[in-house]
Amino acid sequence: MELLDRLAMESARGIPIIVEGQRDMDALQKLAIKGDIISAKGLGKSFLDVLSEVEKRGKGEVIILMDFDRRGREWAKRLTQGFERMGIKSNLFFWSGLRSLVGKEVKDVEGLVSYLETLKGKIGYKIN
């Protein structure tokens, strides 16, 4: 999937990716997306802890890849506003793209792995 390939390339360039939790981090690694992946909600982190963690990295951009549910949308909005105040660009391109692609079938980043496996199975079935 081209969108995930582009995400992997951006991550490889050193742009941090923020996800909600450890299972989301694991899912991205299964999708061959490596690099600087930050869990926003792990180990009792606060909203300010996440902003500070990204600021310490000294990057001018961060990719926000929260879950696709209401809470994920709220977190994405809050993080974007916080980073804008700090002069850090929030990249929501991948989050928006994946969200529109999966619709209501996938509610979180960790669900992308099984969703893509199901799609591959369906495509493989149709081709044969």
Helices and strands as residue ranges (DSSP letters): H 2-12, E 17-19, H 22-30, E 37-39, G 42-44, H 47-57, E 61-64, H 70-86, E 89-91, H 93-102, H 111-127
